[in-house]
Amino acid sequence: GIKVKYHHHEVGGPGQMEIEVELADMPAMADNTMIIKYIIKNMAAQEGKTATFLPKPIYQEAGSGMHVHMLLMKDGKPLFYDEDGYSGLSRTAHYFMGGLLKHIASLCAFTNPSTNSFKRLVPGYEAPVTIGYATSNRSAVIRIPAYAKSPETKRFELRNPDATCNPYYAYAAILMAGLDGILNKIDPHENGWGPYDFNLFKLSDEDKAHIQGLPKSLGEALDALEADHGYLTAGGVFPEELIRNWIKLKRAEEEEISKIPTSVEFQKYYTL
């Protein structure tokens, strides 16, 4: 099951709105993601307004994320709960997180596939920038919600995705990364990915040097996908050709956008 939260803002306070799409199986969840965007855009149009799901529409304002919550079930039983595990999470859950964290750079090519995506993934706005997991820490890319305590609700959320993604690709890629973690027993703690139960934004430079960060641009995410996609093509889930075409399409997009003069360039350089 996957549950999606759209955060219109990523900091508490006025203007924050969370739109939650309840848990469902993955294909239904992707459908629901498309449907909710359609409904919101049409509601806005009805009021003579527009709605955008751009991750970072306004400079120096909090962005808009699409947090993905995951639960794995087997024969109707939750696999992620263990009352003795860190934050109540089972070994299976930890391996799933390990897979996500191992492949997070290449996952960004599907979960954050726009040039605007990386304007949101910057420090200081509650958006995640750090490859790691934590219980209460919003700067880590995986957060374990402290309020989900029962075996049926025990889960974690992936906080980097945004709504420029194709949810069918993004959710499938997330699941494949997690399953790769389970198959290969990728332990997130042993790999130095946490738990980061302290504010990462306030670390010393020396400590920061040991912590891995998310890609800084769409190009970096595409490079990562090119180098690391065996977990996606496993079992024929993602055809190699799809990945090749996606990289080609997105590289062309980034190149096109990089060639366009922007208003901020006029502000900075017009009078030189």
N, C-alpha and C positions, 0 to 999 in steps of 0.2 A: 504494500500500500504506500501511496505517496500523498502527501498533503502539501499544498502550496500556499505560501503567504505572499501577497504583494504588499510591500511597504511603500506607501507613497512617500513617506519620509523615513529616514533611518535614525532619527533622534527623537526622544520623547518630547512632549510639549505640544504647543498649539500647531495645528496643521498636520499632525501625524494621523494617518489613517491606515489601518491594516485591513485588507480584504482577504479573507481566508476561504480557500476552496477546500472542502472537507476531504478526508481520506477516501481514496478509491484505488482500484487496480490501475497499473501504470497507463495502459492505452486510454482508459476512461478519463484518467487525470489529465492526459495531454489534450483530449477533447474538451474537457472542462476549462482548461487554461485558455484555449482558443475562444470558447463560448463566453467566458467572463470578460475577456477583452472586447469582444463584439458588443456585449450588453452595455458595458461601461461607455464605449465610444458612442453608441446609439443614444444612451441616456444623456450624454453631454450634448450631442447634436440636437436633441429634443429641446434643450435649454438654450440653444443658440451658442453653444461653446464647443471646444474640442478637448479631448483627453489624450494625453500622451503617456506612453510607458517607457519613454527614454530614460536610461539609467541616470544621466546627469544633465537635465535640461538647463539648470541655472548654476552658474559659477559661484562657488563659495556658499552654496546651500546644500543641505543634505540631499543625497540622491534617492533613487527609487530602486529597491531591490526585489528579487523574487526568491524568497527563501524556500528551500525544498526540504520538507520533513519526510523521513523514511522509516518504515517499519517492515521487517521481514517476518513472514509467517510460514509455518510448516504444519500441514494437517490441522489448520485452525489454531495452532499455538504460537505465541510470540517467541521469536528467537533472540530478541535483543535484551531480554531482562535477566539479570542475575543479582539477587539482593546483596551478594558479597562483592560484586564487581565495582570498579571505580564508577561513582555516580550511578550505581545500579545497572550498569551495562555489562552484558555477557562478553565472553571471549569472541564469539561470532560477531557481535556488534563492533568490538574493537578491531577485528581483522577487516571488517567492512570499511570502517573509518580509515584504516591503514591503506587500503586500496584506493580510496578517494584521495588521500593526501599524497600518496606516491604518484598518482597520475593527474594531480590537480592542474598542473601547467597545461597539459594537452587537453584536459577537460574544458578549460577556459575557451578553447577554440569553438566548442559547441554551446557552453553555458553563458559565454560573454562574447558573442561573435560580432560585435560592432566596434568601430573606432571610439564611439562615445562610451562604451562599457568601461574602458580603462581610465576615463576621467572620473568615474565614480569610485574605482578601486584605489583610492589614495588615502593616506593617513588623516585622521582628525575628524571624520564625519560618521563614525560608527560603522562604516563599511569595512569589511574584512580586508586585511592586506597580508596577513601572516599565515604561512602554511603550518597549521597546528590545530589542536582541539582543546576545548576548555568547557567548564560548566557554566560560568557566568560571564565569560569574556567575549565581548562583542568584536574585539579586533581579530580574533582567531576565525579561520574560515569555517571550522566546524564548531558549533555551539550545542551543548547538551542542555535543553531547557530544564531548569530546576523544578518547574511546576509539574512536569510529567513524571509521576512517581509509580503508577500501577503497572503491572506486567504488560497490560494491553496497550498502554500509552507510552511505554518507555522507548525513547527514540533520540535522535539528534537531528540537527538541521544543517544543511549546507547553505552557507550564507552568501557565496559569491555570485550565484546566477542572477541574471536580470531578464526582463521580459522582451529583449530584442532576440532572444533565442527561439529556435524552432523547438517546441516542447517535446515533440516526438523524438528528435535526435538527442536533445539534452537529457531527458529522463532515461532513455535507453543507454546513453553513454555513462551516466551516473551509476546506473545499475550494474553495467559491465565492469566498471572500475571497482565497485564494492565487491562483486563476486570474485574478481581477480584477487582481491585482498583476502577473501575467505579461502579460496583455493590454495593460495601461496602463503597463508598464515602471516600476513604482513602486520607486524605489531607496531602500532603508532608510537608507543612509548620507547620501545627499543630503537626506533629510527630517529629519536630525538624530536618528535613532533608534539611534545607536551606530556601531560596536561599543563596548559599555560593558565593557571588560575591566579593571574595578577594582570595589572594593566600593561599591555604590551606597548602602548603608546608612550609610556614613561620610562622605558628601559634605557640604560646607559648605552653608548655607542658600541662599547666592547661586547656587551650581551647581545645587542642587535645584530652584530656581525655573524653570530652563530645561527641566527634564525632565518629560515628561507622565506622569501616573499613570493607573491603571485606575479605572473608576467606583467610587464609595465605597458605593453601595447598589444594590439591585435596581431601584429607581425611576430612578436615573441611567442604568443600562444600558438600561432600557426606553425612556427618552427618546432615547438614542442610536440604538436600533433604529428608532424612529419616524422619526428624522431621516435615517437612513442605512441603507436596505435595497435600493437599486437593484441592488447586486451580487448579492443573493440572488434577486431576481425575474427576473434576466437569464435568457433562454432558457426562461422558464416553470418553473424548477426549484422555487422557493418560490412558491406562489400568494400573491397580495396578501392574500387572505382569511385564509390560515393565519397570516400575520404579524399581521394585525389582531386575530384571535381570541386569539393567544398573548399579545399586549400586554394585551388586556382581561382575560384570565384571570389573568395574573401581577400586574396592578395590583390586582385585587380581592383576590388572595392577600396582597399586601404590606399593603394597607389593613386587612384583617381582622387580620393578625398585629400591626400597630401599635396596634390598639385593645385588645389583651389585656394586662391588668396582669401583671407578671412578679414572680418571687420577689425579684429584685434591687431592684425598686422598693419592695417591702416592707422590705427591709434598709435602704435609704437613707432612706425617708421615713415609715415606720410611726409612729415616735415623735415626729415633729415637732409 
